[in-house]
């Protein structure tokens, strides 16, 4: 993104901790969960060093409210317009992740197969790690083939909590995004 693009963000408290949601005029470009609001803002600025980043909750409040409603057990995952940048491979992985129903998981290898790159399970893992919009692009739903959680930018504890919560609310993958 160039310096001519402005990104507005807001900080919110969720059942899983503090989160930041940020958007360009085209859609949400960043969503992260953490304990330290200053660190969340710093990560946003690190990811978009050329953009004009400003605290502008009015730009994201509607999407944040929809996401908070969902995270508090209300209904289906919200439909949020995205403005995320990534390689073609990353974009394919992120689209595949959005097809995983809440409460279900897929392995890195299954995602690699789904996008037609069966030997690329490690690259799928890297694409998950590069995902700029946690929860909306549900990289937490991807596990290792042995059933272990694998990595997660938000930490394994958050990944486990999100998966347990989804299974409690939605069952074992019975809902569809």
Secondary structure, 3 states (H helix, E strand, C coil): CCCCCEEEEEEEEECCEEEEEEEECCEEEEEEEECCHHHHHHHHHHHCCCCEEEECHHHHHHHHHHHHHHHCCCCCCCCCCECCCCCHHHHHHHHHHCCCCCCCCEEHHHHHHHCCCCCCHHHHHHHHHHCCECCCCCHHHEECCCCCCCCCCCCHHHHHHHHHHHHHHHCCCCCCC
